[in-house]
Amino acid sequence: MEFTINFDDMNWVAIGPEFIILSTAFVMLLAGLKKELDHNNFLSMFSFAGVGSATVLSLILWIDAPTVTNSNNPEIFSHALINDRFSLTFNLIILGMALFPIFGSVRYPQEDHENKAEYFTLLLMAIAGMMFLAKSGNLITVFLSLELFSISLYILCGFSAKHGTGKEGPNTATELSWETASSQESAVKYMLTGAFASAVLVYGMALIYAGSGTTEIRLIGQLTEENPYTKNTLVFIGLGLMFCGLAFKVSLVPFHSWTPDVYQGAPTPITGFMSVATKAAVFAVIARIFFTSFSDLDKVWMPILFGASVLTMLVGNTAAIFQDDLKRMLAYSGVAHAGYLLIGIVTNTQEGMASILFYLAVYLFMNIGAFAIVFMMEGEGLAGNSINRFKGLAKRSPFLAAAMSLFMVSLAGFPPTAGFFGKLFLFYAAIKKGYILITVLAVVASIISVYFYLRVIVMMYFHEDESAPEPIKHIGMRALVTVSSIAVLVIGLFPSSLMELARGAIPF
């Protein structure tokens, strides 16, 4: 195989948003060396400026980006990256979720910590990795991007709010708090299982390369369509292994066991960020691989993804019933929603891909709002995120209780919220393809989820606890809750506009 570099397709403007984030990350790292700049106000504001600039540029690029309706070539940098509306839409979702950990700097990292700059640098590096993953047009680029954001998240999960000041030495005798121990546990568990999943992923990629002779995602699709010899055992095994590696990243059953422990132990701003941004980035590459590279092999992979989707929806929603910790409950909720998203892949249609974009967009607002309220209600210790802390919230803070109720009913899929139409469009795509069974099972899973979502509402409106704490109403978090509430309602009332934008972003 001969590899040549095409200098004509080096579109540097197309990767401008990623370069803005990377440049901001390096500035953050250098700012930590100067005492006058090493404080949360400057670091968070500069990070916000970088994320905002990348968002504006992504919106500008989205207007003229290649889509299925025009003949512009989306491949850039010798097919290593793909610049299209599909990837830019995921950019916007990832950048939108990045606001949550940036605004979370009002409490974390603490002012007396000496590694504040590293926190923001790692966060921005994770964002850049996710954005490059959504643009990846080559399996090598996929792996490098995946590892860039994964390694950053491994470290961020260990950044407990009570992990120390950064001055401790190897011989310092310290008594570990629950936050410290759980954060360390989450980081180690995520790193070890993540490293194993990465090994499985790269082995699958190697087998696909051995069976097809290329690592280019679009070229693999052309070869499997035109050359029957590429439909061989090596490709089939490689596809299965690669799916297992990617399934770990989005918490599909049976690769989900790390999720509740990591979500509970990691700092809440990181947990919230992971809950949406990781799913968006990885589902972008799953969609590209299965719909672009292996669409003709759907009879091989469809039953596997069908089973994974059903198991993920049922197991995630059933396990969430038994959780008293809000972060663990939302973790299992995230597992179930990954199962819903997989329905769009199973359909193997453009309508299914558009439904994934729509669903992730509304999932962004539902989750960022819910986690913002959890952040404001959060306490210390094992019971710091207990559902009991929400008892009587409707009297103490009617606005937060109403907003949390809206997010819960939207996540459950009640009309006329945005969450209802997110599921409706996915189910419609499946029914249109003739997959009635998976739709029925998804509805059953949604009915199961009603219990634990409504349980939170019952705690807020029908239980009293005078000892329950008052929420700490940070202005940034209140802004996120307000914007998310409005978005969930507006999208629920006018869903067709967003769905048309999603259909216009499909490049396949």
Protein Blocks (a to p, Z undefined) as FASTA:
>chain_A
ZZdddfklmcfklmmmmmmmmmmmmmmmmmmmpmklmcfklmmmmmmmmmmmmmmmmmmm
mmmgccfkbccdfbgghhlaccdfklmmmmmmmmmmmmmmmmmmmmoccfkbcklmmmmm
mmmmmmmmmmmmmmpcbfklmmmmmmmmmmmmmmmmmmcfkloghlacfklccdddfklm
mmmmmmmmmmmmmmmmmmmmmmmmmmmmmmnopabfklmmmmmmmmmklmcfklmmmmmm
mmmmmmmmnopafklmmmmmmmmmpcfklmmmmmmmmmmmmmmmmmmmmmmmmmmmmmmm
mmmmmmmmmmmmmmmmmmmmmpcbfklmmmmmmmmmmmmmmmmmmnopaklmmmmmmmmm
mmmmmmmmmmmmmmmmpcedjklmgfklmgoklmmmmmlmmmmmmmmmmmnopacbfklm
mmmmmmmmmmmnopaklmmmmmmmmmmmmmmmmmmmmmmmmcccfkbccddddfklmmmm
mmmmmmmmmmmmmmmlmmmmmmmmpcZZ
